Amino acid sequence: MAQIYEILNIREYDNFYCENRLGNQGEKTLDFRLRLRLRQRFRLRLRLLFDSLYTQTLQLSNSQTFQLSHSQTLKLN
C-alpha cells in the first residue's frame, strides 16, 4: 500500500484540490497551467502504476503456467 502512495504522490494532488477549493474563498490560487501540469502528472503516475501492476500480473501468471505445465510433465513421467 505504501508503494502505491509513493508512486502516485497522492498528497500533491490533494494539495492541488484543497488549494483550488480555497482559491474560491480568496485564499491562494493556482494558475491554469500549474493545475493542468499537476493533473497530467497525476494521470501519468496512475498510468505507470497500472502498467507495473499489469506487468507483475503477467509475470505471475506466466510463472504459474510454467509451474503447472512442469508439474504435469513430471506426473506423466
Residue pairs with C-beta under 8 A, 6 or more apart in sequence:
4 49
7 45
7 48
7 49
7 52
8 42
8 45
8 46
8 49
9 45
12 38
12 41
12 42
13 38
13 42
16 30
16 35
16 38
16 39
19 27
19 28
19 29
19 30
20 29
20 30
20 35
22 28
23 29
23 30
30 38
